[in-house]
Amino acid sequence: MICAVYKSSRKQETYLFIEKRDDFEKVPEALMEMFGIPSLVMILPLQKRQHLAFADIEKVKSELSDKGFYLQLPPPVENLLEAHKHEIGYSPN
């Protein structure tokens, strides 16, 4: 299975995986509006890979087969202050 990976012009660290290069037919119009102008990042042969850096490869393959696309969103931003408070056991009482 080979897919094309595009990055969003509107959402930083957001990527769209599709089955065929420049074939956005299966991607919902609302998603394409949010995504902006797609910029090709790479053509990726999934069958030769065991993992991806920021996505579960089996989920990517499954969604490509089922929906025709996979949307990779950036990881949530960690709130370092809250993490530190939790680590030291801070309570606002």
N, CA, C and O atoms as a MOPAC input file, in Angstrom:
PM7 MOZYME 1SCF
protein

 N      0.84400 1    -1.17700 1     0.00000 1
 C      0.00000 1     0.00000 1     0.00000 1
 C      0.89200 1     1.24300 1     0.00000 1
 O      1.77300 1     1.39000 1     0.84700 1
 N      0.65300 1     2.11300 1    -0.94000 1
 C      1.38800 1     3.37300 1    -1.04400 1
 C      0.39600 1     4.50600 1    -0.81600 1
 O     -0.74400 1     4.44300 1    -1.27600 1
 N      0.83300 1     5.54600 1    -0.10300 1
 C     -0.04400 1     6.69300 1     0.10900 1
 C      0.74300 1     7.98000 1    -0.10500 1
 O      1.97400 1     7.99100 1    -0.11200 1
 N     -0.00400 1     9.05500 1    -0.27700 1
 C      0.59200 1    10.38600 1    -0.40700 1
 C      0.30500 1    11.14100 1     0.87700 1
 O     -0.79800 1    11.06400 1     1.41600 1
 N      1.29500 1    11.86800 1     1.36400 1
 C      1.16300 1    12.61900 1     2.60900 1
 C      1.28400 1    14.10600 1     2.29700 1
 O      2.22600 1    14.55000 1     1.64000 1
 N      0.29600 1    14.86900 1     2.79000 1
 C      0.24900 1    16.31200 1     2.56800 1
 C      0.23200 1    17.03600 1     3.90400 1
 O     -0.34500 1    16.55000 1     4.87600 1
 N      0.87100 1    18.20900 1     3.94700 1
 C      0.77700 1    19.02000 1     5.15400 1
 C     -0.20700 1    20.15500 1     4.91300 1
 O     -0.41200 1    20.60200 1     3.78500 1
 N     -0.80400 1    20.60100 1     6.00100 1
 C     -1.81200 1    21.65600 1     5.94500 1
 C     -1.16800 1    23.03100 1     5.83000 1
 O     -0.11300 1    23.28500 1     6.41000 1
 N     -1.81000 1    23.90500 1     5.08300 1
 C     -1.34700 1    25.29000 1     4.99600 1
 C     -1.94100 1    26.13600 1     6.12300 1
 O     -1.50700 1    27.26600 1     6.34700 1
 N     -2.92500 1    25.59400 1     6.82500 1
 C     -3.61400 1    26.35400 1     7.88000 1
 C     -3.34000 1    25.86400 1     9.28700 1
 O     -3.34800 1    26.65200 1    10.23200 1
 N     -3.09900 1    24.57400 1     9.43600 1
 C     -2.93300 1    23.97900 1    10.76300 1
 C     -1.53200 1    23.39600 1    10.87700 1
 O     -1.19200 1    22.43100 1    10.19100 1
 N     -0.72600 1    23.98700 1    11.74600 1
 C      0.63800 1    23.53100 1    11.93600 1
 C      0.67100 1    22.08300 1    12.43100 1
 O     -0.14600 1    21.69000 1    13.26300 1
 N      1.60400 1    21.30100 1    11.92400 1
 C      1.81100 1    19.89800 1    12.29300 1
 C      0.58700 1    19.00900 1    12.02200 1
 O      0.37000 1    18.02100 1    12.72200 1
 N     -0.20600 1    19.36200 1    11.01000 1
 C     -1.37500 1    18.57600 1    10.62500 1
 C     -1.12700 1    17.99900 1     9.23100 1
 O     -0.78300 1    18.71700 1     8.29200 1
 N     -1.31300 1    16.68600 1     9.12600 1
 C     -1.00400 1    15.98400 1     7.88000 1
 C     -2.18800 1    15.14100 1     7.43000 1
 O     -2.93400 1    14.60200 1     8.24800 1
 N     -2.34400 1    15.03700 1     6.12500 1
 C     -3.40500 1    14.25400 1     5.52400 1
 C     -2.78300 1    13.16500 1     4.65800 1
 O     -2.01300 1    13.44800 1     3.74100 1
 N     -3.12900 1    11.91800 1     4.96300 1
 C     -2.66200 1    10.76100 1     4.18900 1
 C     -3.81500 1    10.36800 1     3.26000 1
 O     -4.94800 1    10.20400 1     3.71300 1
 N     -3.53000 1    10.21800 1     1.97400 1
 C     -4.55500 1     9.77200 1     1.02600 1
 C     -3.99400 1     8.63600 1     0.18100 1
 O     -2.78000 1     8.44700 1     0.09700 1
 N     -4.89400 1     7.88500 1    -0.44000 1
 C     -4.49800 1     6.69100 1    -1.19300 1
 C     -3.71800 1     6.99500 1    -2.46200 1
 O     -2.77800 1     6.27500 1    -2.80100 1
 N     -4.10100 1     8.05500 1    -3.16700 1
 C     -3.46100 1     8.38100 1    -4.44100 1
 C     -3.09700 1     9.85900 1    -4.46600 1
 O     -3.85000 1    10.70300 1    -3.98000 1
 N     -1.95700 1    10.15500 1    -5.02600 1
 C     -1.47700 1    11.53000 1    -5.12100 1
 C     -2.52200 1    12.42100 1    -5.80100 1
 O     -3.04600 1    12.09400 1    -6.86500 1
 N     -2.80400 1    13.54100 1    -5.16200 1
 C     -3.71900 1    14.57200 1    -5.67000 1
 C     -5.16100 1    14.11300 1    -5.85100 1
 O     -5.92600 1    14.77400 1    -6.55400 1
 N     -5.55200 1    13.00000 1    -5.23700 1
 C     -6.92900 1    12.50900 1    -5.32900 1
 C     -7.62400 1    12.72500 1    -3.98500 1
 O     -7.58600 1    11.86200 1    -3.10800 1
 N     -8.26000 1    13.89100 1    -3.83700 1
 C     -8.90700 1    14.27800 1    -2.58200 1
 C    -10.41300 1    14.01000 1    -2.60800 1
 O    -11.15100 1    14.53000 1    -1.77200 1
 N    -10.85900 1    13.21100 1    -3.55200 1
 C    -12.29000 1    12.94000 1    -3.74800 1
 C    -12.95800 1    12.36300 1    -2.49600 1
 O    -14.10500 1    12.70400 1    -2.20800 1
 N    -12.27100 1    11.50500 1    -1.75400 1
 C    -12.86800 1    10.85800 1    -0.58300 1
 C    -12.77600 1    11.70800 1     0.69300 1
 O    -13.36000 1    11.35100 1     1.71500 1
 N    -12.05400 1    12.81600 1     0.63600 1
 C    -11.89800 1    13.68200 1     1.80100 1
 C    -13.08400 1    14.63400 1     1.86500 1
 O    -13.37900 1    15.31400 1     0.88200 1
 N    -13.77700 1    14.69700 1     3.01600 1
 C    -14.93600 1    15.59100 1     3.13000 1
 C    -14.56800 1    17.05300 1     2.84100 1
 O    -13.48200 1    17.51900 1     3.18500 1
 N    -15.49000 1    17.74800 1     2.21000 1
 C    -15.25800 1    19.14100 1     1.82700 1
 C    -14.95100 1    20.01700 1     3.04000 1
 O    -14.08200 1    20.88600 1     2.97500 1
 N    -15.65600 1    19.79100 1     4.13600 1
 C    -15.42500 1    20.59400 1     5.36000 1
 C    -13.99400 1    20.40000 1     5.86900 1
 O    -13.36700 1    21.35200 1     6.33500 1
 N    -13.48400 1    19.18700 1     5.78300 1
 C    -12.11200 1    18.91900 1     6.20700 1
 C    -11.13000 1    19.63600 1     5.29600 1
 O    -10.15400 1    20.21600 1     5.77200 1
 N    -11.37400 1    19.60200 1     4.00300 1
 C    -10.47500 1    20.28300 1     3.06500 1
 C    -10.47200 1    21.78800 1     3.29600 1
 O     -9.43100 1    22.43100 1     3.16200 1
 N    -11.63200 1    22.35900 1     3.64400 1
 C    -11.69200 1    23.80000 1     3.94600 1
 C    -10.85300 1    24.12600 1     5.16800 1
 O    -10.12200 1    25.11600 1     5.17400 1
 N    -10.95200 1    23.29300 1     6.21600 1
 C    -10.18100 1    23.49100 1     7.42800 1
 C     -8.68600 1    23.27500 1     7.15900 1
 O     -7.84300 1    23.99200 1     7.69800 1
 N     -8.37000 1    22.29200 1     6.33000 1
 C     -6.99700 1    21.90600 1     6.05000 1
 C     -6.25100 1    22.96900 1     5.24500 1
 O     -5.05000 1    23.16800 1     5.43400 1
 N     -6.96000 1    23.64500 1     4.35600 1
 C     -6.32100 1    24.64100 1     3.50400 1
 C     -5.70800 1    23.99400 1     2.27000 1
 O     -6.09700 1    22.89400 1     1.87700 1
 N     -4.76400 1    24.67300 1     1.67300 1
 C     -4.11600 1    24.17800 1     0.46000 1
 C     -3.12100 1    23.08900 1     0.85200 1
 O     -2.16000 1    23.36100 1     1.57200 1
 N     -3.34100 1    21.85900 1     0.38500 1
 C     -2.43000 1    20.77100 1     0.74200 1
 C     -1.09800 1    20.89400 1    -0.00100 1
 O     -1.05300 1    21.22400 1    -1.18600 1
 N     -0.03000 1    20.62100 1     0.72500 1
 C      1.31200 1    20.65600 1     0.14500 1
 C      1.92100 1    19.26000 1     0.27700 1
 O      2.07900 1    18.75000 1     1.38700 1
 N      2.25900 1    18.64700 1    -0.85100 1
 C      2.79500 1    17.28700 1    -0.84900 1
 C      4.10700 1    17.24000 1    -0.06900 1
 O      5.02700 1    18.01700 1    -0.32300 1
 N      4.16900 1    16.31500 1     0.88200 1
 C      5.37300 1    16.12200 1     1.68000 1
 C      6.15100 1    14.91800 1     1.16800 1
 O      7.36600 1    14.98300 1     0.98700 1
 N      5.42500 1    13.79700 1     0.93100 1
 C      6.09900 1    12.58800 1     0.46600 1
 C      5.10000 1    11.56200 1    -0.05300 1
 O      3.90600 1    11.61000 1     0.24400 1
 N      5.62500 1    10.65000 1    -0.82500 1
 C      4.90800 1     9.43700 1    -1.21600 1
 C      5.48900 1     8.35300 1    -0.32000 1
 O      6.70500 1     8.16200 1    -0.27500 1
 N      4.61700 1     7.64100 1     0.39400 1
 C      5.06600 1     6.73100 1     1.43800 1
 C      4.60000 1     5.30100 1     1.18200 1
 O      3.39700 1     5.04400 1     1.16300 1
 N      5.53300 1     4.36400 1     0.98400 1
 C      5.15300 1     2.95700 1     0.84200 1
 C      4.92300 1     2.34100 1     2.23100 1
 O      5.88000 1     2.03000 1     2.94000 1
 N      3.67300 1     2.16800 1     2.60800 1
 C      3.33800 1     1.68000 1     3.94200 1
 C      3.67800 1     0.20300 1     4.14200 1
 O      3.99800 1    -0.20800 1     5.25700 1
 N      3.61300 1    -0.59000 1     3.08700 1
 C      3.86400 1    -2.01800 1     3.24500 1
 C      5.30800 1    -2.30500 1     3.64900 1
 O      5.58500 1    -3.37700 1     4.18700 1
 N      6.22100 1    -1.39500 1     3.41100 1
 C      7.62700 1    -1.59900 1     3.75200 1
 C      7.98600 1    -1.04100 1     5.12700 1
 O      9.13800 1    -1.12400 1     5.55400 1
 N      6.99700 1    -0.47100 1     5.82100 1
 C      7.26300 1     0.14500 1     7.12300 1
 C      6.57500 1    -0.63500 1     8.23300 1
 O      5.50800 1    -1.21600 1     8.03400 1
 N      7.19700 1    -0.63900 1     9.39700 1
 C      6.60700 1    -1.28300 1    10.55800 1
 C      5.99500 1    -0.27200 1    11.51500 1
 O      5.14200 1    -0.61900 1    12.33200 1
 N      6.43300 1     0.98400 1    11.41400 1
 C      5.88900 1     2.03400 1    12.27900 1
 C      6.08900 1     3.39300 1    11.61800 1
 O      6.87800 1     3.54400 1    10.68600 1
 N      5.35400 1     4.37200 1    12.12600 1
 C      5.49200 1     5.75900 1    11.70300 1
 C      5.87400 1     6.58300 1    12.92700 1
 O      5.65600 1     6.14900 1    14.05900 1
 N      6.43200 1     7.74900 1    12.71400 1
 C      6.91900 1     8.56100 1    13.82300 1
 C      5.80600 1     8.99100 1    14.78100 1
 O      5.95600 1     8.85000 1    15.99400 1
 N      4.69900 1     9.50900 1    14.25900 1
 C      3.67800 1    10.08700 1    15.13000 1
 C      2.29000 1     9.49400 1    14.94700 1
 O      1.31100 1    10.06100 1    15.43300 1
 N      2.18600 1     8.37600 1    14.26200 1
 C      0.87400 1     7.75300 1    14.04200 1
 C      1.00800 1     6.23900 1    14.11400 1
 O      2.06200 1     5.67400 1    13.82200 1
 N     -0.07800 1     5.60200 1    14.50600 1
 C     -0.14500 1     4.14400 1    14.54400 1
 C     -0.32500 1     3.65500 1    13.10500 1
 O     -1.35100 1     3.92200 1    12.47900 1
 N      0.66100 1     2.94900 1    12.59100 1
 C      0.63700 1     2.54400 1    11.18100 1
 C     -0.57000 1     1.67000 1    10.84900 1
 O     -1.11100 1     1.76200 1     9.74700 1
 N     -0.99900 1     0.82200 1    11.78700 1
 C     -2.16400 1    -0.02700 1    11.52800 1
 C     -3.43600 1     0.81400 1    11.42800 1
 O     -4.31500 1     0.51800 1    10.61800 1
 N     -3.53300 1     1.85300 1    12.24300 1
 C     -4.69000 1     2.75100 1    12.17100 1
 C     -4.67700 1     3.52600 1    10.84900 1
 O     -5.72400 1     3.71900 1    10.23000 1
 N     -3.50700 1     3.96400 1    10.42500 1
 C     -3.37900 1     4.67100 1     9.14200 1
 C     -3.84300 1     3.76700 1     8.01200 1
 O     -4.64200 1     4.18100 1     7.17300 1
 N     -3.34800 1     2.53800 1     7.98400 1
 C     -3.73300 1     1.59000 1     6.93400 1
 C     -5.23400 1     1.31200 1     6.96200 1
 O     -5.88800 1     1.27700 1     5.92000 1
 N     -5.76700 1     1.11800 1     8.15900 1
 C     -7.18700 1     0.81900 1     8.31300 1
 C     -8.06100 1     1.97600 1     7.82200 1
 O     -9.02100 1     1.76100 1     7.08200 1
 N     -7.72900 1     3.19400 1     8.23000 1
 C     -8.53600 1     4.34300 1     7.81300 1
 C     -8.39000 1     4.63100 1     6.32600 1
 O     -9.34800 1     5.06100 1     5.68400 1
 N     -7.20800 1     4.39900 1     5.77300 1
 C     -7.04300 1     4.56300 1     4.32400 1
 C     -7.94000 1     3.57300 1     3.58000 1
 O     -8.56300 1     3.92600 1     2.57900 1
 N     -8.00400 1     2.33600 1     4.07200 1
 C     -8.84500 1     1.32300 1     3.43500 1
 C    -10.32900 1     1.61900 1     3.61800 1
 O    -11.11400 1     1.47700 1     2.68000 1
 N    -10.71500 1     2.03100 1     4.83000 1
 C    -12.13400 1     2.26100 1     5.14600 1
 C    -12.66600 1     3.59000 1     4.62100 1
 O    -13.73700 1     3.64200 1     4.01600 1
 N    -11.91200 1     4.66600 1     4.85600 1
 C    -12.39900 1     6.01100 1     4.52700 1
 C    -11.72600 1     6.63400 1     3.31600 1
 O    -12.27200 1     7.54500 1     2.69400 1
 N    -10.53300 1     6.13800 1     2.98000 1
 C     -9.79800 1     6.71300 1     1.85100 1
 C     -8.84500 1     7.82200 1     2.26200 1
 O     -8.16400 1     8.40100 1     1.41600 1
 N     -8.79100 1     8.12500 1     3.57200 1
 C     -7.86200 1     9.13800 1     4.06200 1
 C     -7.60500 1     8.92900 1     5.55300 1
 O     -8.36200 1     8.23900 1     6.23600 1
 N     -6.52600 1     9.53400 1     6.04400 1
 C     -6.21300 1     9.53800 1     7.46300 1
 C     -5.71700 1    10.92900 1     7.80300 1
 O     -4.84100 1    11.45800 1     7.11900 1
 N     -6.26300 1    11.52500 1     8.84400 1
 C     -5.86000 1    12.86000 1     9.28500 1
 C     -5.00100 1    12.72500 1    10.53200 1
 O     -5.44000 1    12.17000 1    11.54000 1
 N     -3.78200 1    13.23300 1    10.46200 1
 C     -2.87000 1    13.22100 1    11.60400 1
 C     -2.81800 1    14.61000 1    12.20800 1
 O     -2.35400 1    15.55900 1    11.57600 1
 N     -3.29800 1    14.72100 1    13.43300 1
 C     -3.30400 1    15.99100 1    14.14900 1
 C     -2.07200 1    16.08300 1    15.03700 1
 O     -1.49600 1    15.06000 1    15.40500 1
 N     -1.65900 1    17.31300 1    15.38800 1
 C     -0.49600 1    17.44600 1    16.26400 1
 C     -0.82000 1    16.93700 1    17.66500 1
 O     -1.97900 1    16.95100 1    18.08100 1
 N      0.19700 1    16.49100 1    18.39100 1
 C     -0.05700 1    16.05700 1    19.76500 1
 C     -0.49600 1    17.25000 1    20.60800 1
 O     -0.13100 1    18.38700 1    20.30600 1
 N     -1.27900 1    17.00200 1    21.66700 1
 C     -1.71300 1    18.12200 1    22.49600 1
 C     -0.52100 1    18.78800 1    23.17600 1
 O      0.46800 1    18.13500 1    23.51100 1
 N     -0.63500 1    20.09100 1    23.37100 1
 C      0.41900 1    20.84800 1    24.02700 1
 C      0.34100 1    20.56600 1    25.52700 1
 O     -0.71400 1    20.70500 1    26.14600 1
 N      1.46500 1    20.17300 1    26.08900 1
 C      1.50400 1    19.85200 1    27.50800 1
 C      1.55900 1    21.14100 1    28.32000 1
 O      2.33700 1    22.04400 1    28.01100 1
 N      0.73100 1    21.22200 1    29.35800 1
 C      0.74900 1    22.35300 1    30.26800 1
 C      1.82200 1    22.05900 1    31.31800 1
 O      1.59300 1    21.29900 1    32.25800 1
 N      2.99700 1    22.67200 1    31.14500 1
 C      4.13000 1    22.36500 1    32.01100 1
 C      3.89800 1    22.79000 1    33.45400 1
 O      4.36000 1    22.11500 1    34.37300 1
 N      3.18700 1    23.90000 1    33.67100 1
 C      2.90100 1    24.34700 1    35.03000 1
 C      2.03200 1    23.33100 1    35.76100 1
 O      2.31500 1    22.97600 1    36.90500 1
 N      0.97500 1    22.86300 1    35.10000 1
 C      0.09600 1    21.86600 1    35.72400 1
 C      0.83600 1    20.55400 1    35.96200 1
 O      0.62700 1    19.90600 1    36.98800 1
 N      1.68800 1    20.16000 1    35.04100 1
 C      2.47200 1    18.93800 1    35.21100 1
 C      3.40400 1    19.06600 1    36.41200 1
 O      3.56300 1    18.12100 1    37.18600 1
 N      4.01300 1    20.22500 1    36.56300 1
 C      4.91300 1    20.46000 1    37.70100 1
 C      4.13200 1    20.44500 1    39.01700 1
 O      4.57400 1    19.84500 1    39.99600 1
 N      2.96700 1    21.10900 1    39.04000 1
 C      2.13800 1    21.11500 1    40.24300 1
 C      1.75900 1    19.69200 1    40.63900 1
 O      1.80100 1    19.33000 1    41.81500 1
 N      1.39200 1    18.89900 1    39.65100 1
 C      1.01000 1    17.51600 1    39.92700 1
 C      2.21200 1    16.73300 1    40.47000 1
 O      2.08600 1    15.94200 1    41.40500 1
 N      3.36300 1    16.97000 1    39.86900 1
 C      4.58300 1    16.25900 1    40.27500 1
 C      4.97000 1    16.55000 1    41.72000 1
 O      5.41400 1    15.65400 1    42.43800 1
 N      4.80500 1    17.80000 1    42.14900 1
 C      5.20100 1    18.14800 1    43.52400 1
 C      4.05900 1    17.99900 1    44.50900 1
 O      4.23300 1    18.23400 1    45.70500 1
 N      2.88500 1    17.60700 1    44.01100 1
 C      1.73900 1    17.38600 1    44.89700 1
 C      1.08900 1    18.67400 1    45.38700 1
 O      0.51200 1    18.70800 1    46.47400 1
 N      1.18100 1    19.72100 1    44.59700 1
 C      0.58800 1    21.00800 1    44.96300 1
 C     -0.92600 1    20.93300 1    44.98200 1
 O     -1.54700 1    20.36000 1    44.08700 1
 N     -1.51300 1    21.52700 1    46.02400 1
 C     -2.96800 1    21.62400 1    46.12900 1
 C     -3.31600 1    23.04400 1    46.52600 1
 O     -2.73500 1    23.55800 1    47.48200 1
 N     -4.24500 1    23.70800 1    45.83100 1
 C     -4.55400 1    25.12500 1    46.09000 1
 C     -5.31900 1    25.38200 1    47.37700 1
 O     -5.86900 1    26.47200 1    47.53000 1
 N     -5.38300 1    24.45400 1    48.29900 1
 C     -6.13300 1    24.65100 1    49.56200 1
 C     -5.43100 1    25.56000 1    50.46500 1
 O     -5.91400 1    25.83500 1    51.56300 1

